[in-house]
Amino acid sequence: MGHLPITGEAIALPLIQVAGSQCLGDAIWNEIFHPIGRRLVACVDAVLRVGGASKGADEMVGLARSASKPVYFSLSEIDSKIDQNEK
């Protein structure tokens, strides 16, 4: 089972820097950061929600669920799913 983990940050942050953002939440940051995350959710097979409180991450979970994509909250959930599929 080959999957590539990717985060919206990994794609958005270099673009934000090149675009000239000066600080978190400025107009350039807002124009790029969350829209890329939203587009990314449309392209993935599943979402792994990690970390603490985050309105943006919670939004991505909501988008994934509304698209009927699986949402996991730990790596052990993914491992269990893989084990089930291999049986």
N, C-alpha and C positions, 0 to 999 in steps of 0.2 A: 504494500500500500504506500504509494509515494505522495506525500503532501509537502508543501513548502509553507512554513509559517511566515507570515508577513504582518506587519503592523502599519496602520495608517501613518504613524509617526515616521517610520522609515522612508516612506515615500514623500510625505508632506514637508518634513523639516528641511531637507536640502533645498526644495523649491521655495520655501518661505525665505530662507537665507538669501538665495540668489535674487529673489524678488525685492529684497531690501527691507524686510520687516525689522523694526527696531526693538520691539518688545512683544511679549506674550499678550495676545488680545488686541493688537493694533489692527488697523483696517486690512492690511495685507495678510496678516495672520488669519483673521476671520474669513477672508475671501478664499483662502486655500485650505486651511487645516481640516475643518469638519466636512466640507464638501468632498474632499478626497476620501475621507473615512466612509462617507455615505456611498460613494461610488464603489469603493473597495468591497463593501458588504455585498453589493450586487454580484460580485465576481467570485466569491468564495463559496466553498462547500459547507463550511461550518465556522462557528465563532468560539474561541476560548476566551472567556471573560476572566481576567486576572487583576490583581491589585485591589486597592481600596476604593473609596468613594470617588466617582467620576460621572458627572452628568453626560459627558460625551460618550464614554464607554457604555453607559446605560442606554443611551440613544441607539448605539450600534447594535446592542442586544435586542432592543425593540424592533429595529429594522430587520434583523436576521429572523426573529420570530415571526414577524408579519409576512416574511417571504418563505415561511415554513422550513427554515434552515435550522439544523441542530445547534444548540448553544450549550457549551460545556463550561463548568466552573472549576475543574481541576484536571490535571493530566491523568489521574487515575480513572476518571470517567471515560476518557478517550481510550485508555488501555483496555478497559472493560468492554467497550464497544468493539474494538479490534478483536479481542479474544472471542466475543460472541460471533462475529462475522467469520472467523476462521474455523469454527466448529461445523 
